[in-house]
Amino acid sequence: MNFTLSQIPSRSEKPREKGITMVMDKGLSIRETEDMISSASGFIDIVKLGWATSYVTSNLNEKLAVYKNAGIPVYFGGTLFEAFVVRNQFDDFRKLLDKYDLKFAEVSDGSVEMAQDVKCEYIRKLATQVTVLSEVGSKDENKIIPPYKWIQLIQSELEAGAWKVIGEARESGNVGLFRASGEVRQGLVEEILTQIPFEKMLWEAPQKSQQVWFVKLLGSNVNLGNIAPSELIPLETIRLGLRGDTFNHFLNAKTKKEWKIDSK
């Protein structure tokens, strides 16, 4: 950091197992990628090339090299995995990972119906090749998965070899973990956490209010994903209690008493 402040929560250091920030790259140019890295590389743990944008991105090799040279791992979004699987091209997908020297992959079923044992078998196979993130939750806002089922799915995917399980929210943050309004399904999250260690979850939280909610619930080292490049530094200030939304959250009791700050 550029200067010293007391009462700042401790942040884990890269490479992190918790406190991860996953960035959503929806088609940044090479120049935009370089600019993002120059200003915020210390806050970027992993980058997702969203959906199937890698299929249409110009200069893909050069762009991946920029990330690699910065020591930032990249993976293709789960929708691309599903696009290969639904076309019976899973082996081609595995070859693609090798072709681009990717160390991570996402297994999801947000756009297709996939039996859980089939999904877990894909996780097991890919886990012998790369580090796997799996995703639970539907992209269909009308499909509500009960909390007990979320827990069952998450546990089975971790047992199959997933490194982290992503809680679905989409780029907009209005499905899966969230209601159509963007409000957190608080009971769902809290019930998941009764059975799943918080560091094993990566919560998609593209909206500021969602990021604030998770930081207040789980602290500065909660894993958050689908973060827009322009929100990287603002998110870090939320994590550190340096933005109005979390300004009081990490202050000690003495300071709160002196300044008559409500502890809630």
Backbone as CSV, one residue per row, in Angstrom:
resi,resn,N_x,N_y,N_z,CA_x,CA_y,CA_z,C_x,C_y,C_z
1,MET,0.836,-1.196,0.000,0.000,0.000,0.000,0.875,1.253,0.000
2,ASN,0.302,2.369,-0.372,1.092,3.596,-0.548,1.414,4.306,0.754
3,PHE,0.621,4.056,1.797,0.900,4.652,3.104,0.244,3.778,4.165
4,THR,0.421,4.160,5.431,0.014,3.304,6.548,-1.245,3.816,7.227
5,LEU,-2.170,2.910,7.465,-3.372,3.177,8.249,-3.526,2.041,9.250
6,SER,-3.927,2.377,10.455,-4.211,1.337,11.440,-5.632,0.822,11.243
7,GLN,-5.944,-0.278,11.933,-7.284,-0.870,11.916,-7.749,-1.228,10.496
8,ILE,-6.810,-1.749,9.720,-7.112,-2.251,8.385,-7.091,-3.776,8.474
9,PRO,-8.109,-4.439,8.000,-8.114,-5.912,8.107,-6.992,-6.542,7.289
10,SER,-6.504,-7.658,7.783,-5.430,-8.374,7.094,-5.963,-9.027,5.826
11,ARG,-5.241,-8.821,4.733,-5.600,-9.462,3.463,-4.621,-10.586,3.163
12,SER,-5.137,-11.708,2.703,-4.291,-12.814,2.283,-3.435,-12.363,1.102
13,GLU,-2.331,-13.054,0.876,-1.416,-12.695,-0.198,-1.491,-13.712,-1.335
14,LYS,-1.199,-13.265,-2.518,-1.188,-14.143,-3.691,0.010,-15.093,-3.607
15,PRO,-0.154,-16.331,-4.074,-1.399,-16.958,-4.552,-2.307,-17.303,-3.382
16,ARG,-3.549,-16.890,-3.486,-4.500,-17.004,-2.386,-5.339,-18.274,-2.469
17,GLU,-5.696,-18.776,-1.299,-6.714,-19.810,-1.196,-8.036,-19.196,-0.760
18,LYS,-7.966,-18.017,-0.165,-9.163,-17.284,0.217,-8.897,-15.801,0.000
19,GLY,-9.968,-15.036,-0.115,-9.810,-13.630,-0.470,-9.615,-13.430,-1.957
20,ILE,-10.037,-14.417,-2.731,-9.832,-14.407,-4.187,-10.795,-13.420,-4.858
21,THR,-10.249,-12.702,-5.833,-11.070,-11.869,-6.715,-10.968,-12.423,-8.128
22,MET,-12.092,-12.884,-8.644,-12.150,-13.385,-10.015,-12.739,-12.288,-10.902
23,VAL,-12.012,-11.925,-11.935,-12.411,-10.841,-12.827,-13.118,-11.407,-14.058
24,MET,-14.187,-10.758,-14.437,-14.906,-11.114,-15.651,-14.389,-10.269,-16.816
25,ASP,-13.716,-10.919,-17.751,-13.233,-10.267,-18.972,-14.221,-10.624,-20.077
26,LYS,-14.984,-9.636,-20.526,-16.018,-9.866,-21.534,-15.543,-9.541,-22.951
27,GLY,-14.258,-9.317,-23.092,-13.748,-9.000,-24.418,-12.822,-7.806,-24.432
28,LEU,-12.059,-7.639,-23.347,-11.104,-6.538,-23.296,-10.106,-6.637,-24.444
29,SER,-9.706,-5.501,-24.962,-8.631,-5.483,-25.951,-7.302,-5.741,-25.241
30,ILE,-6.267,-5.983,-26.002,-4.948,-6.185,-25.401,-4.525,-4.931,-24.649
31,ARG,-4.770,-3.763,-25.210,-4.414,-2.508,-24.540,-5.198,-2.362,-23.234
32,GLU,-6.480,-2.670,-23.264,-7.291,-2.586,-22.049,-6.812,-3.593,-20.999
33,THR,-6.431,-4.773,-21.455,-5.900,-5.786,-20.546,-4.622,-5.295,-19.884
34,GLU,-3.742,-4.726,-20.672,-2.491,-4.197,-20.129,-2.747,-3.070,-19.141
35,ASP,-3.696,-2.205,-19.462,-4.027,-1.093,-18.561,-4.573,-1.612,-17.236
36,MET,-5.467,-2.604,-17.300,-6.028,-3.179,-16.077,-4.931,-3.783,-15.211
37,ILE,-4.034,-4.513,-15.824,-2.956,-5.157,-15.075,-2.017,-4.119,-14.473
38,SER,-1.742,-3.056,-15.210,-0.802,-2.047,-14.709,-1.318,-1.349,-13.461
39,SER,-2.639,-1.239,-13.345,-3.198,-0.506,-12.206,-3.682,-1.401,-11.078
40,ALA,-3.940,-2.685,-11.378,-4.616,-3.502,-10.362,-4.155,-4.956,-10.326
41,SER,-2.977,-5.275,-10.820,-2.561,-6.675,-10.899,-2.529,-7.357,-9.535
42,GLY,-2.203,-6.603,-8.488,-2.125,-7.189,-7.157,-3.449,-7.653,-6.609
43,PHE,-4.544,-7.209,-7.235,-5.876,-7.547,-6.752,-6.574,-8.575,-7.644
44,ILE,-5.901,-9.003,-8.706,-6.482,-9.957,-9.647,-5.904,-11.337,-9.367
45,ASP,-6.762,-12.266,-8.978,-6.289,-13.627,-8.690,-6.506,-14.569,-9.862
46,ILE,-7.588,-14.377,-10.573,-7.900,-15.239,-11.699,-8.860,-14.484,-12.614
47,VAL,-8.748,-14.746,-13.906,-9.589,-14.061,-14.898,-10.405,-15.087,-15.660
48,LYS,-11.686,-14.802,-15.782,-12.560,-15.620,-16.613,-12.844,-14.882,-17.913
49,LEU,-12.534,-15.520,-19.036,-12.967,-14.982,-20.323,-14.419,-15.417,-20.474
50,GLY,-15.328,-14.502,-20.187,-16.735,-14.829,-19.994,-17.372,-15.518,-21.189
51,TRP,-18.348,-16.382,-20.845,-19.152,-17.090,-21.826,-18.239,-17.782,-22.850
52,ALA,-18.482,-17.547,-24.131,-17.636,-18.142,-25.169,-16.901,-17.046,-25.931
53,THR,-16.564,-15.955,-25.233,-15.893,-14.842,-25.918,-14.535,-15.252,-26.487
54,SER,-13.920,-16.281,-25.904,-12.628,-16.735,-26.438,-12.763,-17.250,-27.866
55,TYR,-13.964,-17.659,-28.258,-14.196,-18.171,-29.617,-14.100,-17.069,-30.659
56,VAL,-14.435,-15.841,-30.258,-14.499,-14.744,-31.224,-13.469,-13.646,-30.950
57,THR,-12.676,-13.784,-29.891,-11.714,-12.747,-29.532,-10.544,-12.704,-30.500
58,SER,-10.258,-11.529,-31.023,-9.085,-11.364,-31.884,-7.815,-11.438,-31.048
59,ASN,-6.747,-11.920,-31.646,-5.435,-11.968,-30.989,-5.485,-12.685,-29.644
60,LEU,-6.207,-13.813,-29.610,-6.381,-14.532,-28.349,-5.046,-14.967,-27.758
61,ASN,-4.167,-15.494,-28.586,-2.867,-15.940,-28.075,-2.095,-14.798,-27.428
62,GLU,-2.102,-13.650,-28.082,-1.375,-12.496,-27.552,-1.996,-12.027,-26.232
63,LYS,-3.305,-12.050,-26.171,-3.984,-11.625,-24.952,-3.677,-12.572,-23.798
64,LEU,-3.726,-13.857,-24.049,-3.399,-14.826,-23.011,-1.954,-14.661,-22.542
65,ALA,-1.069,-14.298,-23.474,0.338,-14.088,-23.111,0.498,-12.906,-22.162
66,VAL,-0.325,-11.872,-22.348,-0.269,-10.711,-21.446,-0.603,-11.141,-20.028
67,TYR,-1.668,-11.922,-19.889,-2.044,-12.419,-18.567,-0.948,-13.345,-18.008
68,LYS,-0.444,-14.229,-18.840,0.558,-15.182,-18.365,1.816,-14.469,-17.894
69,ASN,2.258,-13.469,-18.637,3.456,-12.722,-18.262,3.270,-11.965,-16.946
70,ALA,2.018,-11.661,-16.617,1.722,-10.984,-15.355,1.485,-11.977,-14.217
71,GLY,1.558,-13.274,-14.524,1.345,-14.293,-13.507,-0.095,-14.444,-13.089
72,ILE,-1.019,-14.115,-13.992,-2.452,-14.179,-13.683,-3.083,-15.320,-14.479
73,PRO,-3.603,-16.343,-13.783,-4.232,-17.458,-14.507,-5.548,-17.048,-15.151
74,VAL,-5.851,-17.704,-16.255,-7.047,-17.413,-17.046,-7.787,-18.717,-17.303
75,TYR,-9.099,-18.636,-17.370,-9.860,-19.799,-17.822,-11.017,-19.341,-18.693
76,PHE,-11.490,-20.270,-19.522,-12.631,-19.995,-20.382,-13.912,-20.236,-19.594
77,GLY,-14.911,-19.392,-19.787,-16.152,-19.489,-19.033,-16.860,-20.822,-19.213
78,GLY,-17.685,-21.175,-18.230,-18.362,-22.457,-18.253,-19.302,-22.645,-19.427
79,THR,-19.802,-21.553,-19.965,-20.697,-21.684,-21.121,-19.967,-22.304,-22.305
80,LEU,-18.674,-22.004,-22.456,-17.909,-22.623,-23.545,-17.774,-24.120,-23.305
81,PHE,-17.499,-24.506,-22.057,-17.463,-25.938,-21.727,-18.777,-26.596,-22.130
82,GLU,-19.893,-25.973,-21.773,-21.199,-26.542,-22.105,-21.421,-26.600,-23.612
83,ALA,-20.923,-25.596,-24.338,-21.068,-25.575,-25.798,-20.341,-26.753,-26.439
84,PHE,-19.180,-27.125,-25.889,-18.449,-28.293,-26.391,-19.172,-29.582,-26.015
85,VAL,-19.603,-29.683,-24.760,-20.218,-30.923,-24.276,-21.513,-31.229,-25.008
86,VAL,-22.357,-30.207,-25.212,-23.649,-30.449,-25.850,-23.476,-30.880,-27.305
87,ARG,-22.310,-30.585,-27.881,-21.997,-31.006,-29.251,-21.162,-32.280,-29.286
88,ASN,-21.039,-32.954,-28.148,-20.246,-34.182,-28.031,-18.786,-33.960,-28.413
89,GLN,-18.235,-32.813,-27.981,-16.850,-32.469,-28.303,-16.006,-32.264,-27.038
90,PHE,-16.273,-33.068,-26.008,-15.531,-32.906,-24.765,-14.026,-33.133,-24.968
91,ASP,-13.676,-34.127,-25.755,-12.248,-34.370,-26.008,-11.609,-33.178,-26.709
92,ASP,-12.361,-32.538,-27.600,-11.842,-31.334,-28.258,-11.629,-30.219,-27.244
93,PHE,-12.522,-30.133,-26.251,-12.367,-29.123,-25.202,-11.080,-29.366,-24.426
94,ARG,-10.796,-30.613,-24.105,-9.570,-30.932,-23.377,-8.335,-30.576,-24.203
95,LYS,-8.405,-30.822,-25.483,-7.282,-30.462,-26.362,-7.110,-28.950,-26.415
96,LEU,-8.231,-28.235,-26.359,-8.187,-26.773,-26.388,-7.426,-26.237,-25.171
97,LEU,-7.665,-26.827,-24.010,-6.964,-26.402,-22.792,-5.451,-26.572,-22.953
98,ASP,-5.057,-27.680,-23.558,-3.628,-27.922,-23.787,-3.072,-26.964,-24.839
99,LYS,-3.857,-26.734,-25.890,-3.395,-25.846,-26.962,-3.044,-24.468,-26.431
100,TYR,-3.875,-23.954,-25.528,-3.653,-22.609,-25.002,-2.938,-22.624,-23.650
101,ASP,-2.466,-23.796,-23.241,-1.690,-23.936,-22.010,-2.429,-23.356,-20.805
102,LEU,-3.725,-23.674,-20.719,-4.531,-23.198,-19.606,-4.410,-24.155,-18.428
103,LYS,-4.342,-23.596,-17.241,-4.171,-24.395,-16.023,-5.469,-24.528,-15.230
104,PHE,-6.515,-23.836,-15.669,-7.807,-23.859,-14.992,-8.915,-24.109,-16.009
105,ALA,-10.015,-24.689,-15.533,-11.197,-24.863,-16.375,-12.430,-24.799,-15.485
106,GLU,-13.551,-24.430,-16.079,-14.815,-24.380,-15.349,-15.780,-25.420,-15.893
107,VAL,-16.408,-26.138,-14.982,-17.453,-27.092,-15.336,-18.771,-26.548,-14.794
108,SER,-19.718,-26.310,-15.687,-21.006,-25.760,-15.271,-22.135,-26.452,-16.022
109,ASP,-23.350,-26.232,-15.549,-24.526,-26.744,-16.240,-25.651,-25.718,-16.165
110,GLY,-25.275,-24.458,-16.284,-26.247,-23.381,-16.163,-27.136,-23.213,-17.374
111,SER,-26.696,-23.717,-18.526,-27.467,-23.543,-19.759,-28.023,-24.851,-20.295
112,VAL,-27.523,-25.979,-19.778,-28.008,-27.287,-20.232,-28.414,-28.114,-19.014
113,GLU,-29.305,-29.050,-19.222,-29.670,-30.003,-18.173,-28.651,-31.131,-18.179
114,MET,-28.002,-31.346,-17.039,-26.958,-32.358,-16.955,-27.119,-33.120,-15.646
115,ALA,-27.174,-34.431,-15.725,-27.260,-35.239,-14.517,-26.037,-34.975,-13.640
116,GLN,-26.241,-34.961,-12.320,-25.147,-34.610,-11.427,-23.993,-35.601,-11.500
117,ASP,-24.285,-36.891,-11.670,-23.189,-37.857,-11.766,-22.386,-37.654,-13.041
118,VAL,-23.044,-37.208,-14.099,-22.339,-36.910,-15.348,-21.440,-35.682,-15.170
119,LYS,-21.980,-34.663,-14.537,-21.200,-33.448,-14.280,-19.974,-33.765,-13.427
120,CYS,-20.159,-34.555,-12.402,-19.044,-34.901,-11.522,-17.987,-35.721,-12.256
121,GLU,-18.417,-36.530,-13.211,-17.447,-37.289,-13.989,-16.605,-36.361,-14.863
122,TYR,-17.225,-35.322,-15.418,-16.444,-34.320,-16.159,-15.442,-33.641,-15.229
123,ILE,-15.865,-33.332,-14.008,-14.952,-32.709,-13.045,-13.777,-33.630,-12.761
124,ARG,-14.068,-34.908,-12.511,-13.004,-35.868,-12.206,-12.001,-35.968,-13.349
125,LYS,-12.505,-36.020,-14.572,-11.613,-36.151,-15.728,-10.745,-34.906,-15.901
126,LEU,-11.365,-33.735,-15.803,-10.605,-32.505,-16.003,-9.631,-32.245,-14.858
127,ALA,-9.965,-32.720,-13.650,-9.099,-32.492,-12.494,-7.758,-33.214,-12.623
128,THR,-7.675,-34.195,-13.533,-6.391,-34.844,-13.790,-5.524,-34.015,-14.733
129,GLN,-6.121,-32.991,-15.309,-5.449,-32.178,-16.325,-5.198,-30.749,-15.864
130,VAL,-6.196,-30.161,-15.178,-6.141,-28.757,-14.767,-6.793,-28.608,-13.395
131,THR,-6.722,-27.396,-12.850,-7.471,-27.060,-11.638,-8.894,-26.690,-12.049
132,VAL,-9.866,-27.322,-11.413,-11.260,-27.182,-11.843,-12.051,-26.294,-10.883
133,LEU,-12.749,-25.344,-11.454,-13.802,-24.637,-10.745,-15.122,-25.176,-11.281
134,SER,-16.039,-25.514,-10.402,-17.365,-25.915,-10.862,-18.351,-24.830,-10.461
135,GLU,-19.506,-24.879,-11.077,-20.506,-23.842,-10.807,-21.846,-24.485,-10.504
136,VAL,-22.488,-23.989,-9.447,-23.806,-24.476,-9.062,-24.798,-23.327,-9.173
137,GLY,-25.988,-23.629,-9.689,-27.017,-22.613,-9.845,-27.414,-22.467,-11.292
138,SER,-28.657,-22.160,-11.538,-29.164,-22.045,-12.900,-29.173,-20.600,-13.379
139,LYS,-28.995,-20.443,-14.689,-29.122,-19.119,-15.297,-30.583,-18.746,-15.533
140,ASP,-31.471,-19.700,-15.314,-32.908,-19.468,-15.475,-33.451,-18.907,-14.170
141,GLU,-33.930,-17.654,-14.187,-34.407,-17.014,-12.962,-35.647,-17.690,-12.388
142,ASN,-36.331,-18.489,-13.200,-37.525,-19.176,-12.724,-37.225,-20.536,-12.096
143,LYS,-35.961,-20.956,-12.192,-35.568,-22.244,-11.609,-34.949,-21.992,-10.245
144,ILE,-35.684,-22.294,-9.186,-35.224,-22.064,-7.819,-34.769,-23.398,-7.229
145,ILE,-33.493,-23.476,-6.868,-32.942,-24.682,-6.258,-32.994,-24.515,-4.741
146,PRO,-33.619,-25.454,-4.022,-33.708,-25.315,-2.562,-32.334,-25.434,-1.910
147,PRO,-32.145,-24.827,-0.736,-30.833,-24.825,-0.083,-30.231,-26.208,0.122
148,TYR,-31.038,-27.198,0.537,-30.480,-28.529,0.788,-29.880,-29.115,-0.488
149,LYS,-30.500,-28.784,-1.630,-30.002,-29.294,-2.909,-28.703,-28.590,-3.290
150,TRP,-28.626,-27.276,-3.057,-27.364,-26.559,-3.287,-26.240,-27.253,-2.518
151,ILE,-26.492,-27.554,-1.256,-25.452,-28.163,-0.415,-25.041,-29.522,-0.964
152,GLN,-26.009,-30.339,-1.358,-25.702,-31.649,-1.926,-24.845,-31.515,-3.179
153,LEU,-25.223,-30.593,-4.062,-24.495,-30.405,-5.310,-23.071,-29.920,-5.045
154,ILE,-22.935,-28.949,-4.164,-21.613,-28.404,-3.845,-20.717,-29.485,-3.253
155,GLN,-21.242,-30.242,-2.304,-20.438,-31.288,-1.667,-19.982,-32.329,-2.668
156,SER,-20.878,-32.742,-3.550,-20.507,-33.777,-4.520,-19.458,-33.273,-5.505
157,GLU,-19.510,-31.989,-5.853,-18.541,-31.452,-6.809,-17.170,-31.231,-6.164
158,LEU,-17.166,-30.858,-4.899,-15.898,-30.776,-4.187,-15.274,-32.158,-4.049
159,GLU,-16.096,-33.152,-3.740,-15.591,-34.522,-3.617,-15.082,-35.052,-4.949
160,ALA,-15.665,-34.578,-6.047,-15.228,-35.019,-7.377,-13.903,-34.390,-7.796
161,GLY,-13.486,-33.322,-7.081,-12.186,-32.738,-7.382,-12.188,-31.260,-7.697
162,ALA,-13.343,-30.588,-7.527,-13.372,-29.142,-7.767,-12.545,-28.428,-6.707
163,TRP,-11.770,-27.445,-7.146,-10.958,-26.627,-6.234,-11.834,-25.638,-5.472
164,LYS,-12.702,-24.959,-6.195,-13.697,-24.057,-5.628,-15.013,-24.308,-6.357
165,VAL,-16.107,-24.032,-5.657,-17.415,-24.083,-6.303,-17.952,-22.670,-6.392
166,ILE,-18.341,-22.287,-7.594,-18.858,-20.948,-7.864,-20.364,-20.934,-7.639
167,GLY,-20.834,-19.959,-6.886,-22.265,-19.737,-6.735,-22.752,-18.848,-7.864
168,GLU,-23.637,-19.369,-8.683,-24.107,-18.677,-9.893,-24.856,-17.390,-9.572
169,ALA,-24.574,-16.363,-10.352,-25.326,-15.109,-10.256,-25.479,-14.437,-11.610
170,ARG,-24.766,-14.932,-12.608,-24.642,-14.308,-13.925,-23.917,-12.973,-13.799
171,GLU,-23.650,-12.372,-14.939,-22.971,-11.077,-14.960,-23.834,-9.993,-14.322
172,SER,-25.152,-10.164,-14.412,-26.065,-9.138,-13.918,-26.329,-9.246,-12.419
173,GLY,-26.091,-10.419,-11.825,-26.328,-10.590,-10.402,-27.799,-10.633,-10.031
174,ASN,-28.611,-11.333,-10.838,-30.052,-11.371,-10.532,-30.667,-12.760,-10.705
175,VAL,-29.824,-13.798,-10.615,-30.329,-15.175,-10.615,-29.524,-15.956,-9.579
176,GLY,-29.870,-17.217,-9.390,-29.073,-18.082,-8.530,-29.058,-17.644,-7.084
177,LEU,-27.942,-17.051,-6.668,-27.775,-16.579,-5.291,-28.656,-15.381,-4.968
178,PHE,-29.181,-14.739,-6.018,-29.869,-13.470,-5.837,-31.271,-13.504,-6.432
179,ARG,-32.115,-12.677,-5.868,-33.444,-12.504,-6.440,-33.356,-11.614,-7.669
180,ALA,-34.448,-11.513,-8.404,-34.454,-10.715,-9.632,-34.074,-9.262,-9.368
181,SER,-34.343,-8.790,-8.151,-34.011,-7.415,-7.771,-32.523,-7.223,-7.488
182,GLY,-31.773,-8.341,-7.392,-30.369,-8.270,-7.006,-30.138,-8.509,-5.521
183,GLU,-31.232,-8.620,-4.761,-31.128,-8.857,-3.322,-30.594,-10.263,-3.062
184,VAL,-29.682,-10.380,-2.099,-29.096,-11.673,-1.749,-30.160,-12.588,-1.161
185,ARG,-30.149,-13.841,-1.576,-30.979,-14.855,-0.923,-30.253,-15.264,0.358
186,GLN,-30.409,-14.433,1.363,-29.626,-14.522,2.588,-29.740,-15.885,3.261
187,GLY,-30.949,-16.406,3.360,-31.141,-17.699,3.996,-30.399,-18.801,3.274
188,LEU,-30.383,-18.735,1.930,-29.669,-19.723,1.127,-28.182,-19.699,1.445
189,VAL,-27.587,-18.509,1.407,-26.152,-18.385,1.653,-25.798,-18.878,3.049
190,GLU,-26.569,-18.466,4.038,-26.258,-18.844,5.414,-26.423,-20.341,5.636
191,GLU,-27.394,-20.942,4.952,-27.554,-22.391,5.092,-26.408,-23.136,4.411
192,ILE,-25.977,-22.664,3.250,-24.811,-23.275,2.591,-23.614,-23.263,3.526
193,LEU,-23.415,-22.155,4.211,-22.238,-21.997,5.068,-22.298,-22.861,6.326
194,THR,-23.451,-23.441,6.641,-23.504,-24.366,7.779,-22.820,-25.690,7.436
195,GLN,-22.648,-25.966,6.133,-22.090,-27.248,5.710,-20.815,-27.116,4.876
196,ILE,-20.616,-25.969,4.253,-19.501,-25.793,3.319,-18.533,-24.751,3.867
197,PRO,-17.227,-25.061,3.975,-16.256,-24.062,4.431,-16.272,-22.837,3.510
198,PHE,-16.249,-21.649,4.091,-16.421,-20.437,3.284,-15.333,-20.285,2.234
199,GLU,-14.129,-20.790,2.521,-13.036,-20.622,1.555,-13.194,-21.528,0.332
200,LYS,-14.114,-22.489,0.390,-14.353,-23.371,-0.756,-15.359,-22.781,-1.741
201,MET,-16.045,-21.710,-1.325,-17.029,-21.078,-2.189,-16.449,-19.836,-2.842
202,LEU,-16.828,-19.619,-4.101,-16.516,-18.378,-4.802,-17.855,-17.795,-5.234
203,TRP,-18.237,-16.712,-4.575,-19.567,-16.145,-4.785,-19.530,-15.120,-5.917
204,GLU,-20.297,-15.349,-6.961,-20.424,-14.327,-7.994,-21.202,-13.154,-7.412
205,ALA,-20.598,-11.992,-7.456,-21.209,-10.810,-6.831,-20.847,-9.572,-7.640
206,PRO,-21.469,-9.398,-8.797,-21.091,-8.291,-9.664,-21.546,-6.916,-9.175
207,GLN,-22.573,-6.873,-8.327,-23.093,-5.585,-7.877,-22.423,-5.154,-6.564
208,LYS,-22.217,-3.842,-6.423,-21.553,-3.330,-5.221,-22.271,-3.756,-3.951
209,SER,-23.587,-3.656,-3.929,-24.343,-4.001,-2.725,-24.127,-5.459,-2.341
210,GLN,-23.958,-6.322,-3.343,-23.709,-7.740,-3.084,-22.305,-7.957,-2.513
211,GLN,-21.335,-7.250,-3.051,-19.969,-7.340,-2.543,-19.910,-6.890,-1.086
212,VAL,-20.581,-5.783,-0.788,-20.616,-5.256,0.575,-21.243,-6.279,1.516
213,TRP,-22.336,-6.891,1.086,-23.035,-7.864,1.933,-22.119,-9.024,2.292
214,PHE,-21.407,-9.557,1.307,-20.535,-10.705,1.560,-19.337,-10.323,2.432
215,VAL,-18.771,-9.143,2.215,-17.641,-8.709,3.046,-18.090,-8.534,4.492
216,LYS,-19.259,-7.967,4.694,-19.754,-7.804,6.062,-20.055,-9.153,6.712
217,LEU,-20.502,-10.105,5.931,-20.826,-11.421,6.479,-19.577,-12.248,6.757
218,LEU,-18.618,-12.252,5.800,-17.507,-13.204,5.854,-16.134,-12.550,5.949
219,GLY,-16.075,-11.227,5.946,-14.797,-10.561,6.127,-14.085,-10.228,4.835
220,SER,-12.936,-9.618,4.979,-12.206,-9.097,3.818,-11.694,-10.201,2.901
221,ASN,-11.578,-11.430,3.429,-11.007,-12.513,2.633,-12.056,-13.491,2.111
222,VAL,-13.227,-12.967,1.788,-14.242,-13.763,1.114,-13.883,-13.841,-0.368
223,ASN,-14.176,-14.979,-0.999,-13.925,-15.154,-2.431,-15.082,-14.571,-3.237
224,LEU,-14.777,-13.654,-4.145,-15.816,-12.995,-4.943,-15.478,-13.062,-6.426
225,GLY,-16.500,-13.225,-7.248,-16.280,-13.365,-8.682,-17.209,-12.523,-9.523
226,ASN,-16.964,-12.587,-10.850,-17.675,-11.772,-11.836,-17.504,-10.281,-11.538
227,ILE,-16.295,-9.918,-11.156,-15.998,-8.523,-10.864,-15.552,-7.834,-12.150
228,ALA,-16.175,-6.713,-12.455,-15.814,-5.957,-13.658,-14.440,-5.324,-13.477
229,PRO,-13.645,-5.215,-14.542,-12.317,-4.601,-14.422,-12.336,-3.232,-13.748
230,SER,-13.343,-2.433,-14.046,-13.419,-1.088,-13.459,-13.758,-1.114,-11.971
231,GLU,-14.185,-2.267,-11.463,-14.574,-2.387,-10.057,-13.507,-3.045,-9.191
232,LEU,-12.367,-3.377,-9.769,-11.322,-4.077,-9.020,-10.822,-3.270,-7.826
233,ILE,-10.395,-2.055,-8.081,-9.862,-1.216,-6.997,-10.976,-0.795,-6.038
234,PRO,-12.150,-0.390,-6.520,-13.247,-0.116,-5.585,-13.574,-1.305,-4.685
235,LEU,-13.548,-2.530,-5.234,-13.815,-3.700,-4.406,-12.755,-3.846,-3.316
236,GLU,-11.505,-3.590,-3.655,-10.448,-3.730,-2.646,-10.664,-2.737,-1.507
237,THR,-11.149,-1.545,-1.811,-11.430,-0.588,-0.733,-12.605,-1.051,0.126
238,ILE,-13.563,-1.741,-0.487,-14.644,-2.335,0.300,-14.082,-3.396,1.234
239,ARG,-13.198,-4.230,0.713,-12.584,-5.296,1.516,-11.807,-4.718,2.706
240,LEU,-11.230,-3.540,2.554,-10.348,-2.962,3.573,-11.054,-1.963,4.490
241,GLY,-12.362,-1.767,4.290,-13.088,-0.823,5.125,-12.744,0.616,4.818
242,LEU,-12.458,0.896,3.565,-12.069,2.246,3.162,-13.089,2.859,2.207
243,ARG,-14.278,2.358,2.239,-15.385,2.901,1.450,-16.570,3.050,2.392
244,GLY,-17.417,3.997,2.155,-18.478,4.306,3.091,-19.280,3.099,3.530
245,ASP,-19.499,2.151,2.612,-20.343,0.987,2.909,-19.765,0.088,3.992
246,THR,-18.446,0.029,4.102,-17.802,-0.823,5.122,-16.878,-0.013,6.028
247,PHE,-17.006,1.306,5.994,-16.075,2.193,6.706,-15.993,1.864,8.197
248,ASN,-17.141,1.585,8.815,-17.169,1.328,10.256,-16.948,-0.139,10.619
249,HIS,-17.005,-0.997,9.616,-17.091,-2.432,9.887,-15.852,-2.995,10.579
250,PHE,-14.673,-2.495,10.231,-13.438,-3.068,10.750,-12.771,-2.211,11.838
251,LEU,-13.413,-1.131,12.232,-12.866,-0.311,13.308,-12.981,-1.048,14.637
252,ASN,-12.013,-0.829,15.531,-12.070,-1.534,16.817,-13.066,-0.865,17.764
253,ALA,-13.350,-1.553,18.859,-14.383,-1.089,19.795,-14.041,0.266,20.400
254,LYS,-12.750,0.485,20.675,-12.334,1.758,21.272,-12.639,2.919,20.333
255,THR,-12.309,2.763,19.079,-12.559,3.817,18.104,-14.054,4.061,17.942
256,LYS,-14.822,2.993,17.886,-16.273,3.130,17.736,-16.876,3.864,18.931
257,LYS,-16.361,3.552,20.116,-16.874,4.225,21.312,-16.496,5.694,21.307
258,GLU,-15.244,5.983,20.963,-14.762,7.368,20.955,-15.548,8.220,19.978
259,TRP,-15.874,7.650,18.816,-16.566,8.401,17.771,-18.077,8.153,17.773
260,LYS,-18.536,7.449,18.811,-19.969,7.183,18.963,-20.556,6.531,17.712
261,ILE,-19.860,5.478,17.264,-20.279,4.744,16.069,-21.053,3.515,16.506
262,ASP,-22.204,3.312,15.907,-23.017,2.147,16.191,-22.242,0.895,15.802
263,SER,-22.166,-0.082,16.695,-21.398,-1.307,16.450,-22.100,-2.256,15.492
264,LYS,-23.352,-2.030,15.207,-24.095,-2.943,14.330,-23.579,-2.863,12.912
